[in-house]
Amino acid sequence: MDIVTEIPVFYRITNANVHDINAMDWLTYELLACYVFDRGYFDLVRLYQIDVSGAFFIIREKRHPAYEVVNGEDILDGADNVLRDQTIVLTKKQNKAKYPGRIRRIVYYAPDLHRTFTYYTNNFYLAAKDIALLYKYRWQVELFFKWIKQHLRVKAFGGESFNAVRIQIHVAIITYCLIGIIEHDLKLGRPIIQVMRILGSSLLTKDDIRELFTPSEDGEDTLDGQLEFDLEFD
């Protein structure tokens, strides 16, 4: 998911027995791009390949691996809710062989969730609070799947064959992307579900697409969500 447009830029449909971590091998990492992963993708070999490729990663800590602090200490004042901003090296022989470089370790307290999160990254340039913010944007992936299930009816499949299931998923994602592109390019500033509702209820209209999202003089949308028939009788 691109965090700016909130539009998927890559997806692949696999069998249920294929672990999500394999998706890291399917990506072509762009120079200086930042990739944000859930902790289920915590694989030191693959993370180091991202570092070698010149890209950045941000990922949550998993199973608290043994490490040695090279630089950094506890932040007593907790500025920006950052409790620790450390540079570490992994000390366990096996882990050190998988990731021989230095890693930045950030401990962040989320006041809205009353929880503490620990992030690992190879980005030493951004502020610690910005690293935490980027990881927060990863939630768009979860919202994308929730949106797909709730509004594009992927829970019930029209067919049970391999191709039927794949086609329905492809159509759902394409629909989401098209609506997301319209919202982004037209700068509508509306939730995608609202854009989808207005477009879906205006299939028979011939108005310019921008006019569908232009508020009327009373502050309401020009389209109330109901189809209208313009009939003339002699």
N, C-alpha and C positions, 0 to 999 in steps of 0.2 A: 504494500500500500504506500502510495506517495502521500506523505503527511500534509503537504500543502494543498493538493487538489482533493485528497481523500478518495482517490480513484485507484483501483488495482492496476499495477503495471506488469504483473506476472502472476500466473497461477497454473497449477497442474493437478489433474485429477488422478489419484492413485487408488490401488486396492487398500482395504482397511489394515492389512498386515504390514504395510510399508511405514516405517517410523518417520515422523516429521523431520527428524534431524537430517535425513537424506536430501531434503530440499536445499540444504546449504551447498551441496555439490552441483546443483542445477543453475545456480546464479552466476552471472558474469559480473564480477565486482568492478565498479567504476572507480577510477582514481579520485581520492579525496571525498568520495561519497560516504555517508554514514549509514550503517545498517543496524537496526535495533531488533534484538531477539529476546524472546521469553527464555526463562532459565531451562526449559526443556531442550533447548538447542546448545546447552553448555558442553562444547566439545573442544578441548584445547588445541588439538591438531588443526581442526577446521578454522578456529579463531585465529591461530597463528598464520594460516594461509591468507586470511583477510589482511592481517597486518603486513605481510610480505608483499601483497599486491598493491599496497599504498592506499588502501581504503581504511575506514574506521568502523569499529563495532562498539555496541553498548549492550550489555547483557546482565541479567540478575545473577547474583551468586547462587551456587548450588553446592550443597554438602560442605560448605566451609573448608576449602582446601588449605593445607598447611602453607604458610608464607612467611617471609621476612620483610619487615618494613625498611625500605631504603631511604625514604624521605617522607616527611609529613607526620602529624600527630593529631591527638584529639583537639577539636575546636570547641573550647569551653563556652564561648558565648553563643554558639549555635546559630551564627549568622546565616540567613536565608535557609534555615532549617537543615543546614549541612553539619553533620556531627563529626565526620572524618573525611579527609581528602589526602590519601596516601599513595605513594609510589611503592610497589612491592615486587618481589620476585618469588616465584614458587619454590619451595624447598624440598618437597618430596621428589625423589630421583625420577620416578616415572613421569610426574607432571612437568618437571623441569626439562625433561627431554622433549616433551610434546610442545611446551611453550617456553623457550629459553630466554625470551625477552622480558622487559619490564612491563608491568600492568598498573594502571591507575585504579585504585579501589576507593569508592565513594560510599559513605553511609549517610543516608538521607532520611529525615523524619517527615512523614506526610501528615500534617495536622488535621486534614479533613478526614483521614482514615484512621488516625491514631495508631499508625504503624511505622515501623522502621524498615527501610529497604536498603540493600547493599548492591551496588552496581560495579561491574568491571568494564573497563574500556581501555583502548589504546590511544584515545584522544587526550592529549595533554594541553590542548589549546583553549578549549571552551571552559567557561566557569562551571564549577561543580553543580550549581543550581540549574544550569542549562542542560547538563547531562541528564539530570533527573527529569527535567521537563520533556526532553526528547523521548525518554523512556515512557513517560506518561502518554505521549501521543501514540505509542504502540497500541493503545487500547482501541484505536480506530479499526484495527484488524478484527477484534472481537465484535465491535459494533457492526462491522460489515456483515459478518456471518449471521448475527442476530437479525439484521435488517433483511437479509436474503430469506431467512427462514420464516419471518413474520409476514412479509409483504409480497414475496414472489412465490409462495406456496411450494417450496421445495420439499416440505415434509411429506406431501402426498405425491407420488410419482404417477404419471399417466401410463407408464409402461415399466415392466420389470426387466427388460433385456438390457444388455450392456450398453448398446447404442442409445436406447431410449432414456436411460438414466443420465448418460453423458450429455445428450442433446438438451435435456431439460435444465441441467446445471449450466451448460454453456449459455443458453438463452437467458437464464436468470442473471448471470454475471454480465452479459452483454447489455441487458436492459439497465442494470445498475450503472454501468459505465457510461452509457449514452445519457442517462439522466444526470449523472454527476458532471459530465462534460458540459451539458447545457447550463446547469446551475453555475459552474465555474466560469465559463466563457461569457455568459450574459451578466455575471456578477449580481445574481438575484438576491443573495444573502438569505436564502431560505433553506430549511431542512430538505433533504432529498425526498423524504416521504411526502412532503407537501407539494413539491414540484411534480412528483409522480401522480398525486391525486388530481391536480389541476390539469395536467396533460391528458390523463386517462379519461377525464370527464369532458374533454373538449375535442374529441376526435372528429366530430362532425362540423366544427366551426372552421371558418376560412380566415379568421383574424391573424394578424402578425403575431408570432409567438411572444414577442415582448409585451404586446397589449394584454395578453392573458394574465400577466403578473403585475400590471399597472393598477395601483389602488384607485378606486373611484373617488369622487369628490367627498363622499361621506366617510372616507377612510377605509372602506371595505374593498375586497378584491372585486374586480369586475365580473368574475365568474363565481357563481355560488355553488358550483359542483353539480348542478342539475342540467341535463340536456334540454334544449328548447327547440320546438319546431315552429318555423315561420310559415304559416299556411295562409293562402289567399283564396277567397271564394268569390266567384262571379255571381 
